[in-house]
Amino acid sequence: MWNLKWGLVIFTLSFCPLGVIPASIDLISGIGSRLQKGAEMLRYMNMSVDPCEDFYEFTCGNWNRYHSAAKGDATQTGFLENLQKSLSEKLMEILITPESVDTAVDRTVKDFYRSCLNLAALKNNYPLKLRELIGEFGEMPALAGAAWQEQQFDWLETVAKIAYKYGIGILTPAEVSIDLVDGSVNRLYLRTAELSLGSKHVYLDKSNSRLIQGITIVVYSRLIDFLGMDVELAKATAKEIIDFETALARGIDDVNSVSDYREVIALDTIESLHQKYAGHLDIKKLMYLSFGTLPNLRVYSNPKYIRHLIQLMQVTPRRTVANYIFYKLIRKFLVEVPMTEQKLQENCLKGMKPRFFKIFDNIMYRRFMSREIEQGIHSMWQEIKHTFTQNLASDKYQWIDGLTRLYAIEKVKAMKMDIVSYKDYDFQAVFGDLQVNNHDYVENLKALYALASKNHRESITKPPKPTELGEELSTSPANILNENMVKVPVSMLQPYQVWSTQFPNAFNYAVLGSLLSHELIHGFDDAGRGYDVSGKPLQWWDLLSSIYFKERSQCFNEQYHGYIFQNRQLPYGDQHENIADNGGVRLAYNAYLNWYRETLQKQPHQISETMPGLDFSDKKLFFISYGQLWCGDINPLIRQYQESTDAHVPDKFRVIGPLSNFDEFSNVFQCPPGSGMNPLKKCEIY
């Protein structure tokens, strides 16, 4: 997963070995959770299917009976989605419950949440408040009608003033962040517009017309509900906004890695950038109004996008541009007010996550983290790293030159794993000045945005901070290539979910172990192998090994393009996720076997590698647990959207692809050559 925007204390106390049932007061609850997990896993399986023909159907065939995306209000269900749902439920309960252990910032966030829950009382005043917000920067033509003063509208000045006051970037978002290459300095980034549907391909591919119709209806409904706009006017304005965004999308490059991003940007001084677009785009004015000063920093920008934006502004009516800008402004202040209290709680939490994800992660860390869990996960990580270095040092990867493998070993040894706790983050320094009440959500949002913008402007003169993945880092592990570090979100720390001392280690390594191994392999995929031990760009692979790597990668390209999903072939694309899936499950499995052999020698009578109710143990249990990691269902329209925006293949092929390439899987399940899960041709890199 790509996103340009990208603390931990390791406890060293003793712990019970993974997979060994401890004699403690948690034993009864642990056994109960083990029984429950076994029953749950069995419920999802379809035993009538031959595991050698379709292992996904074998492990997940009954998933939809219990978690259908066609029922209820879930557009997508899955193991990891359930994990996030469970975390959200815990967090919503915490946010409405005052506790003696709450910090001052905790109490501020809880007041903010309560103000959102009180939106029903604000509903009649919501349109007025949003119109007042627009009035801080001008008038929206669709609301002003014939009274709108077109000649007084300056789009650049408007977006810059919005950026200065609230830090909301529209059309030309300008921000300060650490340099992509040199981690010792800050840079300015003049980014491309944020698209409502994420990827340009969603807008430009005619097969996505239903998605475009859908987002147009959403905009139309919001204009009516939140601004009190006339129905026909709202329809026309919504179409105008999405048509303009579609035109914007033509100039935006979809990128899937830091390497891709660096290929489409240029680094200039503000002066040189200003001269480059003189007469068409006043860069100095944009920067000065956005930051209140001209920062003494060099600027990364996308020349293609800027040229496209200049041309688009020359042919687009000012009314259209103004309507677009003010819609994008109020969009940041909208929360749908549903019919039920439960749904309102969910909407409020969803709206707050991008703004308070660090606080939420820290609250959950303080609530659920134990020394046993933290130490156990770190122990697993060390076993995974040790296994991969063993493989690199052996004859397993003879196609990679010896010196290149030696450097790869050094990179693995240097790679760190961090549980994202924000344990040492100074929340008081960042949020201490935030003044909120428990009844006016819009005013609270304005205060929050204004404070964030102020803090961001002050970062111009401060030392660079590590890049952040933002809220996305709260939902799934990630390899931060420019730090050579794998970060694990707190969602993974919930008891009895993806890891537990009470579960067999076959499960632990298959689920959390595979996710960690997947991220480690990203450090050596087509993008990650371009970074050195410290996270700096470096081409350390020799030429011949690189050629072999590309040949093996092409094998994955052909294999995955041959899969049929919903009557269509999977598209060609970047193979880094497929490489990580394949290498990750192999690495996790081998790390599990290493752990098993070592523990069998030391404590042969204490290993319990079975799950109650399942007639499978150790190796088979590992593969079944891995398969159920990717059980899921998705609304067809959402699947179409994901195909245009997600680098991952559909969940089914995250099981079938890697396991059909893995000889050990076929050996364990005794799959005959040529069967569905044991094809004669296999692909392998790691």
TORTOR-435358 format. One line per field, with one value per residue (C-alpha): residue number from 1; residue in three letters; x, y, z. Coordinates in steps of 0.02 Angstrom, whole numbers. Layout:
# residues N
dose [NUM|...] .
mardo [ALA|...] .
x [X|...] .
y [Y|...] .
z [Z|...] .
This chain:
# residues 686
dose [1|2|3|4|5|6|7|8|9|10|11|12|13|14|15|16|17|18|19|20|21|22|23|24|25|26|27|28|29|30|31|32|33|34|35|36|37|38|39|40|41|42|43|44|45|46|47|48|49|50|51|52|53|54|55|56|57|58|59|60|61|62|63|64|65|66|67|68|69|70|71|72|73|74|75|76|77|78|79|80|81|82|83|84|85|86|87|88|89|90|91|92|93|94|95|96|97|98|99|100|101|102|103|104|105|106|107|108|109|110|111|112|113|114|115|116|117|118|119|120|121|122|123|124|125|126|127|128|129|130|131|132|133|134|135|136|137|138|139|140|141|142|143|144|145|146|147|148|149|150|151|152|153|154|155|156|157|158|159|160|161|162|163|164|165|166|167|168|169|170|171|172|173|174|175|176|177|178|179|180|181|182|183|184|185|186|187|188|189|190|191|192|193|194|195|196|197|198|199|200|201|202|203|204|205|206|207|208|209|210|211|212|213|214|215|216|217|218|219|220|221|222|223|224|225|226|227|228|229|230|231|232|233|234|235|236|237|238|239|240|241|242|243|244|245|246|247|248|249|250|251|252|253|254|255|256|257|258|259|260|261|262|263|264|265|266|267|268|269|270|271|272|273|274|275|276|277|278|279|280|281|282|283|284|285|286|287|288|289|290|291|292|293|294|295|296|297|298|299|300|301|302|303|304|305|306|307|308|309|310|311|312|313|314|315|316|317|318|319|320|321|322|323|324|325|326|327|328|329|330|331|332|333|334|335|336|337|338|339|340|341|342|343|344|345|346|347|348|349|350|351|352|353|354|355|356|357|358|359|360|361|362|363|364|365|366|367|368|369|370|371|372|373|374|375|376|377|378|379|380|381|382|383|384|385|386|387|388|389|390|391|392|393|394|395|396|397|398|399|400|401|402|403|404|405|406|407|408|409|410|411|412|413|414|415|416|417|418|419|420|421|422|423|424|425|426|427|428|429|430|431|432|433|434|435|436|437|438|439|440|441|442|443|444|445|446|447|448|449|450|451|452|453|454|455|456|457|458|459|460|461|462|463|464|465|466|467|468|469|470|471|472|473|474|475|476|477|478|479|480|481|482|483|484|485|486|487|488|489|490|491|492|493|494|495|496|497|498|499|500|501|502|503|504|505|506|507|508|509|510|511|512|513|514|515|516|517|518|519|520|521|522|523|524|525|526|527|528|529|530|531|532|533|534|535|536|537|538|539|540|541|542|543|544|545|546|547|548|549|550|551|552|553|554|555|556|557|558|559|560|561|562|563|564|565|566|567|568|569|570|571|572|573|574|575|576|577|578|579|580|581|582|583|584|585|586|587|588|589|590|591|592|593|594|595|596|597|598|599|600|601|602|603|604|605|606|607|608|609|610|611|612|613|614|615|616|617|618|619|620|621|622|623|624|625|626|627|628|629|630|631|632|633|634|635|636|637|638|639|640|641|642|643|644|645|646|647|648|649|650|651|652|653|654|655|656|657|658|659|660|661|662|663|664|665|666|667|668|669|670|671|672|673|674|675|676|677|678|679|680|681|682|683|684|685|686] .
mardo [MET|TRP|ASN|LEU|LYS|TRP|GLY|LEU|VAL|ILE|PHE|THR|LEU|SER|PHE|CYS|PRO|LEU|GLY|VAL|ILE|PRO|ALA|SER|ILE|ASP|LEU|ILE|SER|GLY|ILE|GLY|SER|ARG|LEU|GLN|LYS|GLY|ALA|GLU|MET|LEU|ARG|TYR|MET|ASN|MET|SER|VAL|ASP|PRO|CYS|GLU|ASP|PHE|TYR|GLU|PHE|THR|CYS|GLY|ASN|TRP|ASN|ARG|TYR|HIS|SER|ALA|ALA|LYS|GLY|ASP|ALA|THR|GLN|THR|GLY|PHE|LEU|GLU|ASN|LEU|GLN|LYS|SER|LEU|SER|GLU|LYS|LEU|MET|GLU|ILE|LEU|ILE|THR|PRO|GLU|SER|VAL|ASP|THR|ALA|VAL|ASP|ARG|THR|VAL|LYS|ASP|PHE|TYR|ARG|SER|CYS|LEU|ASN|LEU|ALA|ALA|LEU|LYS|ASN|ASN|TYR|PRO|LEU|LYS|LEU|ARG|GLU|LEU|ILE|GLY|GLU|PHE|GLY|GLU|MET|PRO|ALA|LEU|ALA|GLY|ALA|ALA|TRP|GLN|GLU|GLN|GLN|PHE|ASP|TRP|LEU|GLU|THR|VAL|ALA|LYS|ILE|ALA|TYR|LYS|TYR|GLY|ILE|GLY|ILE|LEU|THR|PRO|ALA|GLU|VAL|SER|ILE|ASP|LEU|VAL|ASP|GLY|SER|VAL|ASN|ARG|LEU|TYR|LEU|ARG|THR|ALA|GLU|LEU|SER|LEU|GLY|SER|LYS|HIS|VAL|TYR|LEU|ASP|LYS|SER|ASN|SER|ARG|LEU|ILE|GLN|GLY|ILE|THR|ILE|VAL|VAL|TYR|SER|ARG|LEU|ILE|ASP|PHE|LEU|GLY|MET|ASP|VAL|GLU|LEU|ALA|LYS|ALA|THR|ALA|LYS|GLU|ILE|ILE|ASP|PHE|GLU|THR|ALA|LEU|ALA|ARG|GLY|ILE|ASP|ASP|VAL|ASN|SER|VAL|SER|ASP|TYR|ARG|GLU|VAL|ILE|ALA|LEU|ASP|THR|ILE|GLU|SER|LEU|HIS|GLN|LYS|TYR|ALA|GLY|HIS|LEU|ASP|ILE|LYS|LYS|LEU|MET|TYR|LEU|SER|PHE|GLY|THR|LEU|PRO|ASN|LEU|ARG|VAL|TYR|SER|ASN|PRO|LYS|TYR|ILE|ARG|HIS|LEU|ILE|GLN|LEU|MET|GLN|VAL|THR|PRO|ARG|ARG|THR|VAL|ALA|ASN|TYR|ILE|PHE|TYR|LYS|LEU|ILE|ARG|LYS|PHE|LEU|VAL|GLU|VAL|PRO|MET|THR|GLU|GLN|LYS|LEU|GLN|GLU|ASN|CYS|LEU|LYS|GLY|MET|LYS|PRO|ARG|PHE|PHE|LYS|ILE|PHE|ASP|ASN|ILE|MET|TYR|ARG|ARG|PHE|MET|SER|ARG|GLU|ILE|GLU|GLN|GLY|ILE|HIS|SER|MET|TRP|GLN|GLU|ILE|LYS|HIS|THR|PHE|THR|GLN|ASN|LEU|ALA|SER|ASP|LYS|TYR|GLN|TRP|ILE|ASP|GLY|LEU|THR|ARG|LEU|TYR|ALA|ILE|GLU|LYS|VAL|LYS|ALA|MET|LYS|MET|ASP|ILE|VAL|SER|TYR|LYS|ASP|TYR|ASP|PHE|GLN|ALA|VAL|PHE|GLY|ASP|LEU|GLN|VAL|ASN|ASN|HIS|ASP|TYR|VAL|GLU|ASN|LEU|LYS|ALA|LEU|TYR|ALA|LEU|ALA|SER|LYS|ASN|HIS|ARG|GLU|SER|ILE|THR|LYS|PRO|PRO|LYS|PRO|THR|GLU|LEU|GLY|GLU|GLU|LEU|SER|THR|SER|PRO|ALA|ASN|ILE|LEU|ASN|GLU|ASN|MET|VAL|LYS|VAL|PRO|VAL|SER|MET|LEU|GLN|PRO|TYR|GLN|VAL|TRP|SER|THR|GLN|PHE|PRO|ASN|ALA|PHE|ASN|TYR|ALA|VAL|LEU|GLY|SER|LEU|LEU|SER|HIS|GLU|LEU|ILE|HIS|GLY|PHE|ASP|ASP|ALA|GLY|ARG|GLY|TYR|ASP|VAL|SER|GLY|LYS|PRO|LEU|GLN|TRP|TRP|ASP|LEU|LEU|SER|SER|ILE|TYR|PHE|LYS|GLU|ARG|SER|GLN|CYS|PHE|ASN|GLU|GLN|TYR|HIS|GLY|TYR|ILE|PHE|GLN|ASN|ARG|GLN|LEU|PRO|TYR|GLY|ASP|GLN|HIS|GLU|ASN|ILE|ALA|ASP|ASN|GLY|GLY|VAL|ARG|LEU|ALA|TYR|ASN|ALA|TYR|LEU|ASN|TRP|TYR|ARG|GLU|THR|LEU|GLN|LYS|GLN|PRO|HIS|GLN|ILE|SER|GLU|THR|MET|PRO|GLY|LEU|ASP|PHE|SER|ASP|LYS|LYS|LEU|PHE|PHE|ILE|SER|TYR|GLY|GLN|LEU|TRP|CYS|GLY|ASP|ILE|ASN|PRO|LEU|ILE|ARG|GLN|TYR|GLN|GLU|SER|THR|ASP|ALA|HIS|VAL|PRO|ASP|LYS|PHE|ARG|VAL|ILE|GLY|PRO|LEU|SER|ASN|PHE|ASP|GLU|PHE|SER|ASN|VAL|PHE|GLN|CYS|PRO|PRO|GLY|SER|GLY|MET|ASN|PRO|LEU|LYS|LYS|CYS|GLU|ILE|TYR] .
x [0|66|50|185|138|210|405|415|488|532|497|633|543|523|368|285|346|227|109|145|-7|45|-15|-90|-251|-285|-290|-479|-516|-376|-449|-621|-551|-462|-623|-716|-583|-584|-773|-766|-635|-732|-891|-811|-741|-824|-764|-852|-723|-559|-420|-307|-426|-482|-406|-493|-664|-607|-557|-681|-827|-953|-890|-1033|-1163|-1104|-1025|-1112|-1079|-1250|-1335|-1332|-1239|-1063|-996|-847|-817|-660|-547|-455|-617|-687|-529|-559|-742|-696|-571|-699|-827|-701|-650|-830|-863|-707|-752|-920|-853|-762|-620|-504|-353|-403|-271|-319|-304|-412|-548|-535|-558|-706|-789|-757|-841|-991|-1012|-1027|-1155|-1255|-1266|-1453|-1477|-1370|-1454|-1567|-1419|-1299|-1332|-1314|-1148|-1080|-1136|-1048|-892|-899|-927|-757|-678|-808|-968|-1019|-1098|-1229|-1290|-1266|-1350|-1353|-1278|-1111|-968|-866|-730|-693|-655|-472|-458|-275|-302|-455|-370|-216|-319|-414|-247|-179|-328|-380|-237|-357|-270|-376|-315|-134|-103|63|141|304|378|542|643|616|803|892|812|905|806|627|552|395|280|161|47|-89|-274|-356|-481|-644|-625|-438|-373|-377|-422|-590|-633|-560|-608|-780|-817|-824|-970|-1079|-950|-952|-1142|-1133|-1016|-1117|-1273|-1178|-1124|-1299|-1374|-1247|-1284|-1467|-1448|-1307|-1329|-1516|-1493|-1637|-1652|-1627|-1487|-1403|-1410|-1332|-1199|-1152|-1127|-1024|-913|-881|-854|-722|-641|-638|-547|-426|-392|-320|-167|-135|-15|-63|90|115|286|410|512|364|333|512|499|359|417|548|644|658|681|525|605|642|469|392|488|443|256|262|106|7|24|89|190|256|81|20|161|154|-34|-30|108|109|289|399|482|668|643|657|497|447|312|235|266|140|1|41|39|-124|-201|-151|-231|-387|-411|-401|-552|-657|-787|-745|-915|-871|-702|-780|-918|-787|-674|-814|-885|-714|-704|-870|-839|-712|-849|-984|-1047|-1202|-1338|-1419|-1579|-1498|-1384|-1269|-1241|-1210|-1076|-994|-1001|-928|-784|-751|-746|-630|-504|-405|-386|-356|-282|-125|-227|-342|-193|-114|-275|-293|-110|-127|-286|-237|-49|33|215|176|97|232|374|289|266|447|503|406|483|659|621|559|715|828|743|761|946|970|889|997|1155|1110|1105|918|939|1084|1013|1063|1247|1342|1392|1214|1151|1277|1213|1033|1078|1143|982|876|979|958|769|667|489|391|220|137|94|144|201|329|225|195|6|-6|114|12|-166|-150|-212|-364|-522|-679|-854|-969|-1110|-1048|-959|-931|-849|-742|-686|-641|-537|-450|-409|-348|-232|-164|-130|-39|69|106|163|279|359|444|582|590|696|617|505|489|357|191|67|-71|-230|-187|-49|-185|-264|-127|61|173|354|422|556|647|665|696|562|403|267|126|-40|-125|-273|-162|-143|-324|-334|-372|-380|-224|-107|-119|-11|-166|-174|-67|83|26|-112|-2|130|3|-91|16|176|123|79|248|339|242|305|483|482|426|601|665|530|542|533|609|770|813|841|991|1009|969|823|916|896|1037|1050|1144|1090|1213|1155|1140|1040|924|894|850|735|639|622|549|435|370|318|201|136|86|17|-96|-154|-215|-336|-520|-622|-803|-785|-631|-445|-349|-259|-73|6|143|191|261|109|105|292|263|114|211|373|281|185|341|444|313|294|482|495|356|447|606|510|426|590|675|530|508|687|668|488|419|273|206|173|-11|-23|-207|-365|-517|-647|-528|-457|-298|-136|29|67|-110|-175|-47|-112|-295|-262|-172|-317|-443|-339|-408|-588|-701|-846|-869|-1004|-973|-973|-842|-740|-742|-679|-542|-483|-446|-362|-290|-122|-180|-270|-442|-429|-462|-302|-201|-233|-233|-84|46|-5|-13|167|222|282|271|84|58|163|65|-105|-39|-99|-62|39|-73|-213|-285|-170|-18|11|161|230|266|332|454|569|589] .
y [0|172|333|465|515|388|248|96|23|-163|-249|-373|-470|-658|-727|-892|-969|-946|-1092|-1158|-1146|-1054|-1099|-930|-849|-817|-1004|-1023|-873|-928|-1103|-1028|-914|-1061|-1161|-1012|-983|-1166|-1167|-1006|-1073|-1235|-1136|-1046|-1202|-1302|-1479|-1542|-1454|-1539|-1430|-1480|-1404|-1242|-1209|-1041|-1123|-1260|-1136|-995|-1076|-1039|-864|-777|-868|-767|-612|-573|-402|-412|-410|-273|-112|-182|-157|-269|-406|-501|-559|-393|-294|-388|-342|-158|-173|-249|-110|23|-52|-49|129|193|120|203|372|382|322|446|362|415|369|490|619|800|762|606|713|839|702|630|802|813|644|693|851|741|630|790|828|793|948|1047|979|1129|1248|1140|1224|1396|1352|1283|1437|1544|1438|1471|1656|1665|1650|1717|1655|1492|1534|1395|1478|1660|1643|1799|1901|1810|1928|1829|1959|1964|1777|1726|1537|1537|1666|1571|1401|1482|1571|1410|1320|1454|1459|1276|1180|1107|1086|1106|1097|1140|1073|1141|1061|1038|865|772|753|589|559|666|635|781|919|975|1012|1093|979|1055|906|858|876|748|648|593|419|403|348|434|268|266|428|388|205|198|33|133|240|172|232|406|407|350|487|617|562|573|752|798|728|822|987|964|896|1006|1167|1164|1181|1167|992|1038|1159|1026|900|1022|1079|901|852|1009|967|786|834|958|828|706|836|863|676|676|768|660|513|358|303|144|172|304|258|294|459|516|484|610|754|892|985|1175|1331|1438|1571|1453|1375|1548|1596|1432|1469|1660|1735|1575|1525|1641|1519|1653|1715|1538|1499|1664|1660|1475|1493|1679|1686|1626|1471|1454|1277|1193|1128|959|975|878|980|878|913|1099|1120|1024|1130|1292|1234|1175|1341|1432|1338|1311|1440|1525|1476|1293|1313|1411|1282|1145|1233|1271|1096|1023|1143|1096|912|914|966|842|696|605|603|430|364|260|309|161|217|396|333|239|391|505|386|367|556|580|442|541|685|591|426|450|480|334|218|275|249|73|35|89|-14|-178|-193|-312|-354|-534|-482|-355|-474|-617|-518|-460|-639|-692|-549|-603|-782|-720|-613|-756|-875|-755|-725|-913|-931|-793|-871|-1043|-1106|-1072|-913|-958|-850|-698|-654|-694|-514|-453|-584|-530|-353|-417|-505|-342|-255|-388|-375|-186|-194|-150|-185|-54|-69|98|156|341|302|442|566|734|748|895|997|962|964|1056|1221|1141|1216|1113|1096|946|1017|1110|991|1115|1243|1105|1051|1229|1244|1079|1123|1296|1224|1092|1225|1333|1186|1142|1318|1316|1154|1255|1309|1148|991|863|728|552|538|464|349|432|340|196|144|111|-25|-135|-166|-68|-70|108|90|252|197|11|-23|-126|-42|-140|-56|-72|-160|-313|-310|-348|-505|-670|-598|-618|-677|-753|-856|-965|-1006|-1134|-1053|-1127|-997|-856|-875|-903|-742|-609|-698|-695|-510|-469|-578|-496|-326|-388|-453|-280|-225|-338|-324|-223|-59|-105|-176|1|55|21|-34|140|174|281|253|141|19|-118|-264|-323|-319|-507|-536|-393|-476|-641|-547|-469|-637|-715|-566|-589|-765|-689|-567|-709|-816|-685|-615|-791|-791|-756|-656|-602|-655|-547|-580|-497|-346|-334|-225|-199|-365|-302|-357|-528|-548|-503|-621|-767|-735|-689|-853|-956|-857|-866|-1054|-1085|-974|-1076|-1240|-1169|-1120|-1290|-1388|-1280|-1291|-1478|-1504|-1396|-1428|-1578|-1609|-1432|-1396|-1393|-1361|-1403|-1300|-1377|-1442|-1444|-1611|-1526|-1492|-1400|-1389|-1409|-1292|-1162|-1164|-1162|-1015|-925|-959|-887|-729|-684|-744|-605|-540|-376|-279|-295|-107|-86|-227|-131|22|-78|-151|28|84|-67|-146|-307|-445|-503|-597|-766|-755|-702|-881|-978|-889|-907|-1082|-1154|-1095|-1177|-1357|-1380|-1345|-1480|-1602|-1570|-1594|-1727|-1634|-1730|-1641|-1546|-1520|-1347|-1307|-1398|-1334|-1398|-1222|-1124|-949|-906|-764|-782] .
z [0|-47|46|49|225|338|988|1072|1233|1231|1395|1441|1577|1561|1476|1438|1274|1129|1107|1283|1397|1557|1730|1777|1829|1643|1606|1615|1504|1388|1368|1338|1204|1124|1119|1046|913|863|845|745|625|598|563|416|332|193|221|64|-45|-89|-13|-157|-284|-201|-31|-14|-30|89|225|191|100|238|279|190|294|443|366|203|127|45|215|346|313|286|111|148|275|319|458|465|446|596|690|653|699|866|898|854|973|1114|1073|1065|1236|1307|1231|1319|1487|1602|1695|1834|1728|1589|1544|1507|1321|1342|1420|1277|1148|1243|1246|1058|1033|1139|1034|882|968|999|813|812|920|799|644|613|627|528|358|437|518|354|260|390|364|177|214|299|126|5|-74|-156|-324|-309|-149|-198|-367|-477|-335|-348|-393|-518|-542|-356|-350|-350|-336|-284|-148|-85|-69|10|143|181|198|315|431|436|353|225|57|-99|-281|-234|-57|9|162|256|277|289|128|36|18|148|318|396|311|283|112|49|-49|-176|-195|-317|-278|-165|-267|-187|-262|-235|-404|-574|-655|-565|-656|-826|-850|-931|-843|-680|-736|-594|-468|-544|-539|-357|-298|-394|-300|-136|-174|-230|-68|39|-46|-5|171|234|136|109|-79|-201|-275|-458|-416|-309|-453|-575|-450|-402|-584|-610|-461|-513|-696|-639|-525|-671|-775|-630|-620|-797|-735|-581|-581|-484|-387|-284|-206|-152|-306|-419|-333|-354|-540|-565|-455|-470|-335|-353|-251|-227|-337|-481|-468|-468|-625|-711|-701|-702|-777|-752|-570|-434|-329|-210|-174|-145|-24|68|95|143|274|318|258|116|189|157|94|-74|-152|-223|-356|-499|-659|-758|-634|-621|-810|-819|-680|-767|-930|-841|-751|-918|-988|-830|-777|-614|-546|-565|-480|-336|-310|-309|-183|-61|-73|-33|115|195|157|298|420|376|479|421|556|539|615|753|897|860|682|740|860|716|601|735|770|584|562|711|670|539|663|826|771|877|1034|996|966|1128|1226|1158|1192|1373|1389|1306|1299|1420|1442|1392|1227|1184|1226|1134|973|979|1005|850|751|801|747|578|552|606|484|337|373|382|211|137|207|137|-42|-50|-152|-265|-404|-297|-300|-140|-102|-133|-11|119|109|117|280|351|301|386|545|544|511|665|719|814|895|858|1034|1030|1207|1207|1107|1193|1170|1289|1182|1025|1090|1256|1181|1098|1172|1140|1212|1218|1111|955|838|697|809|886|713|668|827|791|610|661|794|675|544|672|728|548|505|655|592|453|571|674|644|527|599|529|395|448|365|463|506|389|508|637|531|458|476|359|304|311|179|218|400|368|497|509|611|693|737|905|823|819|1009|1053|1161|1073|898|791|928|1100|1218|1235|1048|958|878|712|719|787|652|513|554|637|583|400|411|489|362|220|276|298|119|60|107|-33|-166|-328|-230|-62|-134|-187|-6|104|286|351|232|107|-81|-143|-288|-196|-305|-437|-618|-647|-487|-537|-705|-619|-500|-644|-731|-574|-550|-727|-678|-547|-676|-793|-653|-575|-742|-781|-635|-674|-550|-581|-764|-790|-791|-652|-724|-750|-620|-494|-418|-252|-153|-234|-201|-18|-4|-76|17|177|199|159|283|421|394|402|557|636|599|675|832|838|825|956|1079|1051|1107|1263|1318|1222|1343|1349|1166|1118|931|912|907|996|875|726|671|610|700|678|490|426|560|502|323|375|491|349|230|352|370|197|214|156|56|-35|-122|-311|-335|-199|-277|-441|-349|-262|-426|-481|-320|-228|-268|-184|-280|-218|-54|-133|-233|-82|-27|-190|-269|-130|-74|-250|-272|-109|-123|65|61|-70|31|191|107|-14|-168|-329|-465|-584|-456|-429|-283|-352|-530|-625|-649|-491|-457|-319|-270|-81] .
